[in-house]
Amino acid sequence: MIRIILLILFFFHIKSYSLQTIQLGVEDINYYPIYGTFDFEDNQLKDYEGLSADIFRLFNKSQNEYEIIFNPRPVKRLYIEFLLKNSNLDAKFPDNPLWNKEQKVEAQKKIFYSDPILEYTDGAFVLNENKNLNINNLKSIGILAGFSPIGYEEKINSGNIIVEESFNVNSLLEKLLRKRLDAVYLSKFVMICKTQKLKKSNLVLFSNKLPNNSGYYYISTSKYPKFIKLFNEFLKNKKNTINKMQDYYLKFKCN
């Protein structure tokens, strides 16, 4: 019996020792339910949580070569640190080949991207009474600090739209409801989840009359292309499971 226990411990030690850790840079914000370091009530969590975190933990359990370790960073700092020549971060999430192109070129790093992990749509939420608001009538828009409202740059640069940044989705929503902002630019999934849980879905809507932007979240790395290859195999093999996880979050975590 003792010999069996020793053998189990030995093989566990060998497995742990052979794992290549991936220090994954992630955003230290509340982007519930997709990802973040805060719960719905904005309480600080001990670890990175959400749908994305669950997907990465599933990857850790599905193979014996790599272990993803979460490294939360402020949004603006994350890209800077990730692109450093001798960065302590091995990979970044979320990322997209279209984001921060100039910074990536200046860093002179070859970056490898995974296949798409999650689809997103970012856009403007307005009060129901302002459902016909267009970009020419828009005077103010709220965003999360470190994010960019795609499609509004010209109006912002000309001074026609004032941008207000916040680190807190709840704060942005509250200002929208109090009419201190004309719109809030945010992930469709995040805001719909937020308003559903707060029972305020009848007050706020996603505006199709204002610019919105769709795409995918990826993992990126300049150090471990083999990790990306294995992660892509995982995405392919676990596609149905990941879809079910996403449905679960929308149905049960947002009500």
Helices and strands as residue ranges (DSSP letters): H 2-18, E 20-27, E 30-31, E 35-38, E 44-49, H 51-62, E 66-73, H 75-82, E 91-95, H 101-107, E 112-113, E 118-127, G 128-130, E 140-144, H 153-157, E 162-166, H 169-177, E 183-187, H 188-197, E 204-206, E 213-221, H 225-237, H 239-252
